[in-house]
Amino acid sequence: MVSLTVSDKNIAPEESVTITVTTNLNGTVKVDFPVEFSVDYGLMNGMEQKLDPSSGKIKTYYYVQQSGSFRKEGTHTFYATVDYRGKTYKSNKITLKISAENEDDEENLGYNSKDPIFGVIQAKKTTVYEGECVLLKAKVFSRYNIYFLEGYKPFEADKNAEEHVFQNQRQVVEETKYNGKNMLTFDYGKQLIFPISTGKCKIRPFEMSLRCHTAFFDKTISFKSSSAVLNVKPLPDGAPKTFIGGVGQFKLDQLLGKTKLKQGDVFSLTLVVSGLGNLHNINPPVLNLPNGCVVYGDPERKEEFQFTEEGVEGTMTFLYNIQIGSSGKVDFDAQAISYFDPELEKYVTVRAQPFSLDVEKDASFQPIADHSQDTPAHVGPEMRQGTRKNAGEKEGSNTTLIVGIATPVCLLGLLLFLFMGKRKRKEDEKTAGKTAPLIPAPVAEQTDFWKITQGAIGDNNQFAIVLPKAIIQRLEKQFRQEFLTREKALALLADKDADTAHNLREVIEICDHFRYGFGGTELDTAALFERAKGLLGKI
């Protein structure tokens, strides 16, 4: 028996699909993939044993899974084969329709809740304004007991959107009821999305592989979640001139240095914008200054914020250096910023306090003249101060004078250039064959994971992360080679000492179970450390 199945028969170009071959023949599996099929990652294979209710015997099934996508539209038919004991067995044929129309097919956005394991993308809200942040997360439901997570490919937006991925913490599996059935559920892969383009923003599905305990045996199950769609609305027209691009809720504070100045002095004005939203993307506020004041350069910017599940929260500080050219009492209007509040669905303007400065007159102060109207760009100061010639004045004598002076100066420069070149060649000949002393490149100090593990015995989370790394590092030292994966290290050890390799694998799996929340709630770090130490000492 050879069976060929796919996760979805109607898909869009570049949309991920999983192809599975299941057989009861322990042979070589081949799939006649179309040339347009692009592989995402390597083959996944496994074995499953089931009880045949008709015969009462346990049957063994082998499966191979391959994920990938089709690069362009078209209809493709293919099949799989298994070579077993000199014979070739062919599977059923599968026909896939690859079309861009499937991209917006609402039926493809759903999921089959009858599956033993399925996933959905949850969003706090599905209609947002451009620039407004929204939290998305992967939610998984399972009717099987989950041991640990083997692989995860996150969901992603198909349009221009800024994405911030939160670090995955230890996951907690909870019991729940779905459509009247008892199931296990957990959240994973939280992301904060800031849509930039308006219109429909489709969130492509996530993919996950879980190691589960089925009715009789352990099995790796891979699945693809449903999609999600965000409706992104443009910001309304009529934004105030003081709009800084903020979408959320913000406030404005103001800090002022000394208030008694002398004409021509430079003082600092600090504006602090704080709040929650797309704070990290706001523009510097535009100042409203009285006549005679000049801002020097761009404001100094200081960022103090963090990404939270509600948005970016913190402060943005802008420090302006301003020269005051007036004297007497100088009044400054209240500085203002405007932002868009998505809850109120309108622009909001907030203001700081107006203030005054007492400026002492300085008779020696000369304000900078504005030559922007009659002075060309990149002109030196000596030309700006020069006087223009009258239209009727002749310039022939001046031209003759310039040529008479420039010619001997150019000849003198050429002779000096030739002399220096000859001198340089002689110096090069003297230093030929001499090389600078070699400075050895610094060697990066290798992290001692075993030492870190000893110090993390009191921290279960840190211990579960570093102990597997420490074990592999010890094996690398023992075999005097680097291993790209745990499997290669343990496989080499199994060739020499199968029992020790099996026990070390068990220690690593205990750490993984605790780390991903699919095992017990406690971890006996001291005992586990001593066990690993004893096993490594036998090698």
N, C-alpha and C positions, 0 to 999 in steps of 0.2 A: 504494500500500500504506500503510495506517495501522494501527498495532498499539498497543493499550493494555494495560499490565501494571502490577501492584502488587507491593510487596515482601512482603505477607502478606494473605491473604484472611480470616483469622479473627483479629480483634484485639479488645482491650478498649477501653472508653471512655477518652479522653484518652491513648491509646497512639499513638505516632507511626507513620505509614505513609508510604511514598514511592510516588507515582504517576508512571509514565513513559509518554510518547507517543513512538513511533518511526515515522518515515515517510521515504519517498524523494521526497516532494514538497516543494519549497521554497516553502511557502505559509504561511497564517496558521492557527496551531493553537488550537483552543478545546476546553475540557473542560467537560462539563455536570456540575459538582460539585454534590452534594446540599447543601441549605442548612445541614445539621448539620455540614458539614466546615469546620474552622477551620484557616486557613493558618498555618504556622510562620514561614516566611520567603519571600522572593521566588523567582520562577521561575529555574531553572537550565537553560540551553540550550547546545547544542553541535552539532558536525558530526563524522561518522565516515565514513571511506571503506574499503570492503572489496573484496577481489578475489573475483569470482564464478567459482568453479571450472568451472562448466559452459560459460560463454561466454568466460572469460579476460579479461573486462572489469572495470574498477574501477567500483564503484557507490558513490554518495554517499547517506548516510542522515543525517537530521536528528532530533535528539531533544530533548524538553522534559521536565524533572523538577520536580515540586512535592511538597513534604513538608507534612504537617499531621496533624490528629487529628480524630476524631469526638467530639462533646460528649456524646452519649448513646447508649443501646442502640437497635438496629434493624437492618433489612436494607435495603441500598441498592444500586440498579442504575443505572449510568451509562455513558456512552461519550464518545469524543472525535471531533472533526471537523477537517478541514483544508480551507480555502478556497484553491483553486488555479486560476488562469486562468478565473474565473467559474463554476467548478463546486465543489460541496461533496462531500467524500469522508468517509464515516463509518467509524469503527473498530469493532472487536468490542466487545460489552458485557461489563462486569465487574460481578459481584455480590459485595458485602462483607457479612459478618455481624458486627455489632458487639455483643458480649455480654460481661458481667462474668465469665462462666464461662471465657472465654479467658484471663483474667488469671493463673489458676493452672494452665493447660494445660501440662503438662510438655513436650509436643511443641513448643510455641512457645518454649521455653527453649533449644532446640538451634539449630544452624546447619548450612548446607549446605557441607560441606568441598569439594564439587565446584565451587563458585563460584570464579572467578579471584581474587577478593579477598573476605575475610571477617574478622570480628573477634569476639573473645570477651572477657568480663570475668573476670579472674583474681583470686582471693582466696587469701590465705595459709591461711585456715581458713574453713569454712562454718558451724561451730557455735560460738557465742560466748555469753558471759554479758552481761547488760545492763551497760553502762558499759565493757565491754572493747573496746579498739580493735582494728581489723583493717584491713590495707592492701589496697586494691583498685587495679587498673590495667587499662587497655585494651591488649589485645594484638592486633596486626593481622598477617595472613598474606596474601601476594600472589604470584601467578605472573608478574606484570608488573613491569618496571622502574619504580620510583617516582621522579618528578621532585621534586614538592613537595606539601605539604598545603595544600588550598584552604579547608577549613572543618571545624570540629569542634564537636559538641554533646555535652557530657559526660553520663555516666550519673549517675543520682541515685536515692536511696532513696525508697520510697513511704511509709515510716512515719517517725515521729519519730526522727531521728538527727542527731547533730552531725557536720558534714562539714568537713574541712580539705583544701583543694586545694593540692597542691604546684605550684610554678612549673615549667612545661615547659622542660627544658633542650634543648640540641641533641641531636636523636635520631640514634642509630646504627642503620643498617639492617644486619642480619646474614643470612647464608645458613643455611638449615636444611632438614631433610627432614620432610615431613608426609605420612603414609600412603604413604611410598615415593616422593613427588614432591619435586623441588627447589623451594623457595619462599624468598621474602624475608620477614623478620619484624622488627618493632620494637615497643617499648612506648611508651605515651603516657598522659597524663591520670591520674597517680597521685593517689589520694585516701585520707585517713585517715578512717575511719568509726567513730563512737562510738554504737552503738544505744542508744536510751532506752526504747523500748517492747519488750515481750517478744512472742514468737511468730515468725511468718514475716515477714521483711523482704525484700521483693523489690527488687532493683536493676534499674531500668529501663535499656534498652539505650542505648549511645552511638551517635551518627551521625557519619559522616566522609565527606569528599570528597577524593580524591587525584587529582593529575594524573599519568597513567601513559603509558608507551609500550607500546601493544598490538602486535599482529603486524605492522602496517604503519604506523600513524599514532598520534599523541598523542591522548589522550582523558581527560576528567574522569569518574571513576567514583565514584558515591555509594552508600553501603551502610549498613545498620543491623546492629549486632552482636546476639549472643544476650543474653539476660538472665542474671541470677544470683540466687540465693536464700540469705539468711543465716537460720539458725535461732537465735533469740535466747532463751536460757534465763534465768529469773529468778534472782537471788541466793538462796541457801538461807536458811531461817529460822534464828533463833538468833544474830543479829548481836550482838556485845558492845556494851555501853553506850559504849565508847570508839571505836566505828566512825566513821570520818571520811568515808565514802563513796568511799574509794579502791579501785580495781580495778587490780591490777598488783603490783609489788614495791617496797616503800618501807622507809626507815629513819628513825629519830628521833634528833636531836642536841639538846643543851641548852646554853644560854649563860646564865650568872648574873653579875650585877654585884657590888657590894660585899656582903660577908657580915656586917659589923658595922654594926648600925643602932640607932637610938633609937626607942622606942615611938611609933607614929604616922607614922614615915617611910614613903615610897613607894619601892619598889625595882622593878627591871625583870627579867622572866624571858622569855627568848627560846627558842622551840622552832622547830627547823629540820627540816622534812619534805623528804626528797629521795628520788628514785627514778625509776621508769619506769612509765607507765600513763596513767590519766586524772588526772594530777597537777593540772592546771589546774582541775579541778572539785571538789577535796576541800574539806571544811568545816574551820573552825578547831578544833583539839583542845579538849576540855572539861577544865579544870584540876581536879585533886583537891587542895584546899587545907585546911589545919588551921583550927580555929575561931579567929575573931578576924581573919581575913584577908579583905579586900574587893578585888575587881577593879574598876578604874575603866574603864568604857566597853568598847567592842569592841577586840580586839587590832589593832595596826597590822600591815598585811599587805604583804609585799614579794614580788614574783613575779620569778623568774629561770628561765625554761624555754624550750625550743624544741621545735617539732614535728619528729619524726623518723619514718622509715618503721617504726620499732618502737613508736612511741607518743610521748607527751609526756615529755620528760626534763629534769630540772633540780631546782630547790629552791623551796620555799614557806616563807617566814619569817614567824613570828607573834610579835610583841612585846607582852607583857602588862604593864600597870602595876598593881602590887599594893600596897595599904596594909596594914601589919602592926600589929595592935592588941594583940597579946600581948607579954609581956616574958620575959626569960630565954632559955634555949635552946629554939628553936622548930624542931621536926623536920618536914620535908616528905617525904611519900611520893614514890616515883618516878612521874613523869608518863608516861602511856601513850597509844598510838594503836593502832587496829586497822584492818586493811584486808583485802580479799578477794584471794587469790592464785589466778588462774584456772588456773595450771599445777598447783598442789597441790589445787585445788578445795576450799579451806577458808579460814576466817578465820584471820588471823595477828595476834598482838598483840606489839608491840615496846615496850620501856620505856627511859626515860632513867635517870640515876642519882639516888637519893634524896640530899637535902642538908639541912643545918642552918644556922640563922642565930642569931647572938648578938645579942640585942636588949636594950639598956639601958632600964631603967624610967624613964618620964617622968611625974612626979606631976601635971603640968599637962595631960596628954593626957586628953581626954574622948572616948570612942568615940561614934560617931553612933548615936543611939537608933533603933530600928526601929519606926515608927508605922504600918506597913502594915496592921495588923489593926484599928486603931480610928480611923484618919484617912482621910477620903474623899480621892479623887484631886483634884489641882489645888487644894489648900488651901494658903493662904499660911502662912509660919512664925509670923506673929503669932497666928493662930487655933490653931495647934498648941500654943503655949505658954499660951494662955488657959485659965481654969478653967470647967467646966460649971456652969450654974445648977442650984440645987436644984429638984426637981420642983414644990414648992409655992410657989416665989417668983413674985410677980406682976410683969408686964412692962409694965403700962399706963403708968406714969410715964416709963419709958425711951422708949416709943414717942412720947409727947407731946413729950419733950425733943428727939428726933431730928427730928420734923416742924418744931418751932419753929426749929431751927438750919438745916435744909435749905432752907426756903422762901426766906428772904432771900438765901442763897448762890446759889440758882438764878436769882433775879431779877437779881442783880448780874452773873452770868455771861451772861444774855441781853442786857443792855445793852452789855456789853463786846463781844459777838459782832456786834451791829448797828453799833457804832462802827468796828470793824476792817473790816467789809465795805464801809462807805462810804468809808473811807480807801483801801482797795484799788482801788475803782472809779476814784477820782481819779488814782491812780498809773497805772492802765491807760490812762486818757485821755491822760496826758502822753506815754506811750511809744508811742501809736498811730502807725502809719506807719513806725516804725523797725524795721528787720530786722537780724538778726545777719549779720556778714560771711560770704560764701560761702567755704568751704574746698574747693579742688579735690580731687576723689577721686583717690587714688593710682592710677597706671596700671601694670598688671603688666608687667614687663619680659619681652619675648619671648625664648624660648630660641633661641640661634644654633646650629642643628644643624650648620652648615658648620664652625664653629669647633670644635665637639665632635668632628666627624669627623676633622679634622686631628690632634687630640690622641689619637685612637683608632687611628691607623695601626699602632701596635705591638700592638694588641689585636684579634685577628680577630673574636671574638664581638661585642664592642661595635661595631666598625666595620660589621659586616654589619647591625646593627640601625639605626644612625643615618644611614648614607649614603643609603638611600632617603628618609628623612625630610628630609635636607638638600637632596636634588634637588627634592622637591615644594615645599619652602619657597622655594627659588630661583625655581621656576616661579610660585608665588603672588606673589612680589615682582615678577617680570617682567610678569605679566598683571594685577597689582593687584587680585586677588580671591582668596578662600579656596576651596579644593577639599576637599570632604568625602571623596573617594576618590582614589587614584592614577589610576584609569581616566579620571576626568573631566579631570584635569590633562594626562595624556598624549594624550587625545583632542583637546583644544583645541590642543595643540602640533602634533599630526599634521595638523590643518587648515592650519597655517602652514608646517611643515617636517616632512614625513613621515619622512625619513631620520634626522634627529636624534631624533625621538620613538621610532623603532624602536631606535636604539642605546642611548638612555637606558633604555628598557624592558629591554633585554638586560642592562645593568649592574644594574638592580634585581633581575632574576631570578637573576643570579649570587649576589647577596647572600642572596636567599631560599633558594636551593638549599643554600648553605653553612649558613645559620642553622638549617634544619630537618633537616640531615644527609642530604639526598638527592642532594647533589652531591659534588664532590671533597673531599679532606681538607685541602687547602691553599687559601689565599686571598691573592693578590698585592695587598695593600691599597694599596701605593704606586702601582702601575701603574693600578689601578682608580680611585683618587682622581684621578690626572692625566687619565685618560680622561674621567671625569665632568666635571672642570673644563673640559677642552677643548670638550666637547659643549655645555655650558651657555654657554661663551663665544661660540658661534656664533649664539645666539638674539638 
